[in-house]
Amino acid sequence: MAYLELRGIEKSFGEARVIKGVNLEIQPGEFVVFVGPSGCGKSTLLRLIAGLETTTAGAILLEGRDITNLPSSKRDLAMVFQSYALYPHMSVYENMSFALKLAKADPAVIEEKVARAANILNLNDYLKRTPKELSGGQRQRVAIGRAIVRAPKVFLFDEPLSNLDAALRGQTRIEIAKLHRDLGATTIYVTHDQVEAMTLADRVVVLRDGVIEQVGTPLDLYDRPANQFVAQFIGTPQMNVISAAKIPSFGPDSKLKIPDGWFVGLRPESVVLVPGGAGHFRAKVELIEALGAETLIYVSTEQGAQLVARQTARTGLVVGDSVGIEIDTTTVHFFDALGRIAAIN
Amino acid sequence: MTQLQLNMAMKVLRTILAWGVALLLFFPLGWLVLTAFKTELQAISVPPLLFFTPTLENFSIVQERSDYMHYATNSLITSVLSTILGLALAFPAAYAMAFIKGKYTKDILMWMLSTKMMPAVGALVPIYVVAQTTGLLDSLTVLTIIFTLSNLPIMVWMLYSNFKEIPGEILEASRMDGATLWQEFRLVLLPLTMGGLASTGLLCLVLSWNEAFWSLNLSSAKAGTLAFLIASYSSPEGLFWAKLSAASFMAIGPIVVFGWFSQKQLVQGLTFGAVK
């Protein structure tokens, strides 16, 4: 039996259907990430689970108990908000102990739990300060601490890192991953950043227009995307997707014929540049991004297809050079005219 | 002229202008205070007297002729009660409008405010008749109700703009933390809006205390407020400037002192959202 189960969840705001029937089962201790472009309904879905919005249809079950119509305060879930939403008039200690105080916990227990959470999050020196006196990263940690202290059934994170600068974001992401490893708490995490999704998740739920596009482990999604949307959403730079008209086959000798209207998907690392004359296609270098650890080379083929190749080696190529392109055909994806994954026999 | 001299000249000009406006605004009040300490003869002398031997005679006559404390108590009761009642009604209204926004929230707010644009006298007859048939004419009850209602739009607006400064996520966080609606009010919203609540209350207190139209029309000797006391000196035996001034002085005295001490709160409340 699933720990947290969503059954046919739907949500409409007036005429607009934001969530269009979502089914999902989450196991205890799992770290699940909802990811998708803005407006896909991922935050709304989280808020439905939190009880901050009412569901239009469907049921939410926690440990087999129907909590669909339970108020937020009775669900025993903790949420970390994008804006942190700390209580500005309370000290860090009071912020972290607020839930336990409301639950009428023993003061000694409260003190012990807050101290332990503060220890984990390096907040010991800041317990007497108010949120105003903290940096963005510290506020974020207080918000997480406020959730940890309660030991809730499920942790909900709503884009918790989007207000932090890039360096801090990377660091906090690692802290959250460690925290989950240590506490083993069931977590649902919403983000639009696929790197966060890939690095944190046990399972990623990709959403688009209120519908789940695919659920799977990060590498599952990367290696076996269910459709063109997922394929292009996961991975940077994006997967190259080229219409069959521009790649009718892999070279004149290839027996592989790609049907009309289909698309070919190539991960940038599957596009290998070889000296001109060799390979499946001829192409011209248009742009080179040397990032140090990896080099991205943008090329356009004679048929007019734009491709990006990723290689770890530095390159001696310059813009305008002619190159050959060798495709690692074992990692090619095919999509039919509707963008669904397809196979060629 | 150098830039420095120009700046200096502008500064002097601005100072003179500011003083001019301030004196202009203060003049009637200052004149009223002066007149309160003159004899009736001095009060109407032409040219007006600026220097004279002050007398307290007017105050004792006013006190003799009419019971100041009676009217002052009425003023106090009606303004305090209408403020408490108004806050009790405006708080949940503003909460709903700020945090549970609906399709028509903005329209309702505008409609509420628009009632303040109607001249009060337009509603005088129906309200008078209602007060009369319910036997509430010349009672503190009717004044309290009317004061509350006439201040309500402003109170809702002030609290609304105050609440809007509070991110809704903070209230949601408290709900996630297990707070009931009452705990959310008491432990989170109230401490965060104390300033706004105080200035709204203060303003309402001042407005109710100064209210004259309804008190003059709906009350008389029994429930009359200080406004009624003042008005009683402009009639019926003709004008008695010195006594009128003394009565006015006694009527506005308390609220001016009160306003002086709470001016910081008042200004803060009136400029909500105007500056970050």
Chai-1 contact restraints between the chains, C-beta under 6 A:
chainA,res_idxA,chainB,res_idxB,connection_type,confidence,min_distance_angstrom,max_distance_angstrom,comment,restraint_id
A,L52,B,E172,contact,1.0,0.0,6.0,A-B,restraint_1
A,S72,B,R175,contact,1.0,0.0,6.0,A-B,restraint_2
A,S72,B,M176,contact,1.0,0.0,6.0,A-B,restraint_3
A,S73,B,R175,contact,1.0,0.0,6.0,A-B,restraint_4
A,S73,B,G178,contact,1.0,0.0,6.0,A-B,restraint_5
A,M79,B,M176,contact,1.0,0.0,6.0,A-B,restraint_6
A,F81,B,E169,contact,1.0,0.0,6.0,A-B,restraint_7
A,S83,B,P167,contact,1.0,0.0,6.0,A-B,restraint_8
A,S83,B,E169,contact,1.0,0.0,6.0,A-B,restraint_9
A,A85,B,E169,contact,1.0,0.0,6.0,A-B,restraint_10
A,A85,B,I170,contact,1.0,0.0,6.0,A-B,restraint_11
A,A85,B,A173,contact,1.0,0.0,6.0,A-B,restraint_12
A,H89,B,P191,contact,1.0,0.0,6.0,A-B,restraint_13
A,H89,B,L192,contact,1.0,0.0,6.0,A-B,restraint_14
A,F98,B,D177,contact,1.0,0.0,6.0,A-B,restraint_15
A,A99,B,D177,contact,1.0,0.0,6.0,A-B,restraint_16
A,A99,B,G178,contact,1.0,0.0,6.0,A-B,restraint_17
A,L102,B,G178,contact,1.0,0.0,6.0,A-B,restraint_18
A,L102,B,A179,contact,1.0,0.0,6.0,A-B,restraint_19
A,A103,B,G178,contact,1.0,0.0,6.0,A-B,restraint_20
